[in-house]
Amino acid sequence: MTVRRVMGAETEYGVLAPGAPHANATVLSTQVVTTYAALVRRRLGARHAAAGWDYHGESPLRDARGFTLPRAQADPSQLTDVAPVLTAEEIAAEALHDAGLYAESLDWRQVVMNTVLPNGARLYVDHSHPEYSSPEVTTPRDAVLWDAAGDRVAADTVRAVAAAEPTTGLPAVSLYKNNTDNKSVSYGAHENYLVPRSVPFAALAAALLPFFASRQVVCGAGRVGLGDRGQRPGFQIAQRADFFEREVGLETTVHRPMVNTRDEPHADAHRHRRLHVIIGDANLSHTAGLLKFGTTSLVLGLVEAGAAPELALADPVAALQAISHDPGLSATVALRDGRQLTGVQLQRLYLDAARAHEHAGGAPDAATREVLELWEEVLDALERDPLSLADRLDWVAKYALLRGYRERDGLAWDDPRMTLIDLQYHDVRPEKGLYHRLVAAGRMRTLFGADEVAHAVDAPPEDTRAWFRGRLVTRFPDDVLAANWDSVSLSLPGVRRGARIAMPEPLALTRDDVAPLLDAAPDAEHLVRALAAARPGLVHTGSLG
């Protein structure tokens, strides 16, 4: 029983330009990615634009239920296996037309919409949002750390865009780690977990539906307003609960399902399945993030061991929303066996199952014990006094802040100022975001200091293939042509198509695995030669002479 598995996060940031409220969001997102790519290029001393993204092998329409959705039937938002269609010229025209801006000094030939970062992460324009996809890690703590590194990337970019405004003529932007604009639009905070291909997907879905419906009590981000447009006054536990419409499905932006069926492993498909979780909120709280990744990994372990609790909700989507709409945590939801349970009670059943299975195969490791103990401590506190967790959980911290404003200023839940306070909680800038101000005031516990997060901005995890990907970008930035999760392509002198290095195993090409080869190589060509000799099956290239 362990929380250890390959996992990672994807965060789409809310973006707006306060000085140009009608600016095109895709243009602003491109501005964000291009700006940070330029920062990295200067930091590495690279001559060329950032490495691109290789879409080879992506399969967003393959369904875990055993079929592939015809391309003609797919929503355009599902076609994530092709590069964005907006050209540099179109972006410039959009910027000039929509925002009334004049950016003659901006070199649009250097526009970047997709790049790989030195820490092994991906930064790109996902529809109308900048998205940071963290590198692969193996523990919940590391998942939180490298997710927080994305927040630091976002904050650094906001500052850089503002500093460049006099030169570029493009507006300063604000980025928010939240999940809705309260105008019917929701954007994602996704998680990914590697599970064995041998585990039946139906078993995963059955165990996860009650778990996902109730998980928000420990990792919801809190939201002012009920309904997809926030049209009804009130406060709820989760940002995204009102945007889900079905139990299981392939979509991610329309008809959102609680359990996503995309079968795109980014690894050896015969051995691995990547569970793509789209139902979570974007967490700033380290504790909430640790519980989100840790408890989900434990539940997956229970499914793999055939030890998951046998629970079935009468209506999972309705249960998800009923639990979210009740910050008092007293609402009960119906199970098919006739029981009525609260969200906390549902979580307790999963904790009890994990505790019962705790010593299967030996005593749990320290990372697993930490999650089990924290899970129990938080559930106990939620039953006793939820507000006692205002220094640990996002939704409780936000709820406590908003209650304070309501009591002090007599504000109703539908007062526009309440929505502004809600939004300001998620501002990525430490000097502006209310979450960050709580941390600075000692009112929010953290797992990592600012120095640790800053280190993770450029340093990849050492125990997954992300180390190799990130170190290549750092060592040979001008030779990395493109990369994706399971391959990287390098340019080589005299070899027309360069070399493509396959990375089908997420736990291979780690620091311990290939650091001597990489450290000894004076250039990319020597590295490819050494790797071809040591791992001939991974290197695909023309003749090396």
C-alpha positions, -999 to +999 in steps of 0.1 A: +000+000+000+017+031-012+010+066-025+040+063-049+032+062-086+039+084-116+016+114-114+014+151-125-008+182-128-021+204-155-032+240-146-050+264-169-047+299-155-074+325-158-060+354-178-072+390-183-057+424-191-071+450-167-061+478-190-077+461-221-108+443-209-118+433-244-085+418-254-085+384-271-078+358-244-058+336-269-036+365-277-030+373-241-022+336-234+002+336-263+018+367-249+023+349-216+039+318-231+061+338-255+073+361-227+083+332-204+099+314-232+120+345-239+130+346-202+141+310-203+160+316-236+179+345-220+186+325-188+201+296-208+219+318-233+201+301-262+202+316-296+170+301-311+134+301-301+122+276-275+119+239-283+085+231-298+060+204-289+060+171-308+024+159-313+036+125-327+018+096-310-009+116-292-044+100-293-070+122-276-100+104-292-091+069-281-116+059-254-107+036-224-141+018-230-126+002-261-133+025-291-120+056-308-143+085-314-145+094-351-127+127-357-157+142-375-178+136-343-153+152-319-157+187-305-128+209-317-116+213-282-109+175-281-083+177-309-053+183-288-031+163-311-025+192-335-007+225-329-028+256-324-039+270-357-034+307-349-004+320-369+019+347-358+004+371-383-031+363-371-021+369-335-006+403-344-037+412-363-060+401-334-039+421-309-041+452-330-078+448-338-093+435-305-072+454-280-066+486-301-029+481-294+002+490-314+030+465-311+053+473-340+083+467-318+073+431-310+090+405-331+061+382-338+085+357-355+095+348-320+060+339-310+058+307-289+026+289-282+041+256-269+074+250-252+093+226-228+108+241-197+141+233-179+123+215-152+107+191-177+073+208-177+052+220-206+040+256-210+015+262-238-016+279-250-046+256-244-075+272-263-078+306-245-056+299-214-020+296-207-014+261-193+014+247-172+017+209-172+040+198-145+068+172-150+062+136-140+069+129-103+064+099-081+051+112-048+022+135-038+047+159-021+066+163-053+034+167-073+025+197-050+060+211-053+063+211-091+027+223-093+036+253-071+066+259-094+041+266-121+026+293-100+060+308-097+064+306-135+030+324-138+040+352-113+074+358-130+056+361-163+031+386-150+060+408-138+079+404-171+049+413-192+043+444-171+079+454-174+079+450-212+047+470-217+064+503-226+084+485-253+059+461-268+028+482-265+010+451-253-010+453-220+000+440-186-019+408-177-031+392-145-031+355-140-054+336-116-051+300-104-089+295-103-114+276-124-142+298-135-150+333-147-185+330-132-199+337-167-206+300-176-169+293-185-148+268-165-112+259-172-093+229-159-070+218-132-063+182-143-044+154-126-027+124-142-020+091-126-003+060-141-021+028-134-015-007-148-032-015-180-044-048-165-068-029-141-103-029-157-114+006-164-149-002-152-135-010-118-117+023-117-148+043-126-170+025-101-146+032-072-139+068-083-174+082-087-183+083-050-147+093-042-147+122-066-181+134-055-169+137-019-131+145-023-139+182-026-144+184+012-106+182+016-094+198-017-121+221-030-110+257-037-142+274-027-164+296-048-189+325-044-221+318-063-241+287-072-248+276-107-225+277-138-229+315-139-229+320-102-265+331-107-277+321-072-263+336-041-242+316-017-209+299-012-199+265-022-169+241-015-157+235-051-150+257-081-160+232-107-189+211-093-216+230-112-199+223-146-202+185-146-231+169-164-224+132-167-207+103-149-183+089-175-172+102-209-144+113-232-150+151-233-132+176-212-148+210-221-183+201-231-207+176-213-180+172-187-179+138-171-168+130-135-146+102-148-128+110-181-122+081-205-094+095-226-069+066-232-037+084-240-010+069-218+021+089-230+040+057-222+041+020-232+004+014-239+007-023-234+017-018-198+003+015-187-029+035-185-029+072-177-060+081-156-068+117-167-087+133-138-105+165-149-128+170-119-104+187-094-100+223-084-068+243-088-052+243-053-029+269-039-029+253-004-001+228-001-021+207+023-051+205+000-028+196-029-011+169-009-045+154+001-058+156-035-028+137-050-022+115-020-058+102-013-064+097-050-033+076-053-043+055-023-078+049-038-062+038-070-040+014-050-072+000-034-087-006-068-056-023-080-056-046-050-093-054-052-098-037-018-118-006-027-151-001-007-182-011-026-201+021-028-225+034-055-243+067-055-278+069-067-270+100-087-232+109-087-236+143-105-264+154-082-243+142-052-213+162-064-233+194-065-252+188-033-220+183-013-204+213-029-234+236-022-232+228+016-202+244+033-218+233+066-210+197+056-244+184+068-260+176+034-264+139+028-265+121-006-283+088-014-265+056-021-281+028-042-283+006-011-305+032+006-280+048+029-277+086+032-242+098+039-224+132+040-193+139+020-171+136+050-187+102+058-180+090+023-144+100+026-142+082+059-152+050+042-123+053+018-099+061+046-111+031+066-105+009+036-070+023+032-063+018+069-075-018+067-052-024+037-024-003+053+000-031+061-007-053+031+028-063+017+046-047+047+045-014+066+037+017+046+065+040+036+069+075+051+051+093+022+021+069+026+019+073+064+020+111+060-011+111+037-030+086+058-024+105+090-032+139+074-064+125+058-076+112+092-066+145+110-085+166+084-116+145+084-117+146+122-114+184+121-141+187+094-165+168+116-156+188+147-150+223+135-144+230+098-132+266+104-103+251+124-088+242+090-087+278+077-049+276+079-047+244+057-076+240+032-083+265+004-121+264+006-121+269+044-095+297+042-116+315+016-148+309+035-133+323+066-121+354+048-155+360+031-174+356+064-151+382+079-160+407+052-197+399+055-196+405+092-175+437+090-192+453+060-227+437+060-221+422+025-246+398+010-233+368-009-244+383-042-226+416-036-201+421-065-174+428-039-176+392-027-169+379-062-139+402-064-125+390-031-130+354-043-110+362-075-083+380-056-076+349-035-063+332-066-040+360-080-006+344-086+013+375-075+025+371-039+020+408-032-016+407-046-031+373-041-050+368-008-038+333-004-002+345-006-009+373+018-023+347+043+010+327+039+030+359+045+010+366+076+016+331+090-021+323+086-017+295+061+006+265+065+029+255+037+050+224+030+077+242+010+095+275+013+099+300-015+135+289-021+124+253-026+096+263-051+121+286-069+145+257-073+118+235-088+112+261-115+144+251-133+153+218-117+135+187-129+125+158-107+154+133-105+135+100-104+115+102-137+122+107-174+114+144-167+150+147-155+164+138-189+139+160-208+146+190-186+184+185-185+185+183-223+167+217-225+192+232-201+224+216-215+216+218-252+188+244-257+197+251-293+197+214-303+164+204-288+140+206-318+109+193-301+098+171-273+067+155-258+061+133-228+076+102-243+102+114-268+126+142-275+141+152-309+176+166-312+193+183-342+226+167-354+251+181-378+249+161-411+218+142-401+188+156-420+161+146-395+183+146-364+177+120-337+146+110-319+150+095-284+121+074-273+111+075-236+083+050-232+090+042-196+084+071-171+108+057-146+137+053-170+162+080-181+164+093-146+193+111-130+207+079-116+201+062-149+219+085-174+235+114-156+271+101-163+263+100-201+247+134-201+274+150-179+302+136-200+288+147-234+303+180-247+275+184-272+243+168-284+260+146-310+283+130-285+253+124-262+233+107-290+263+085-298+268+074-262+231+068-257+228+048-289+256+026-277+242+021-243+205+020-251+203+012-289+165+006-288+158+042-277+176+062-304+162+066-338+184+085-363+202+084-396+237+072-399+261+086-373+291+076-394 
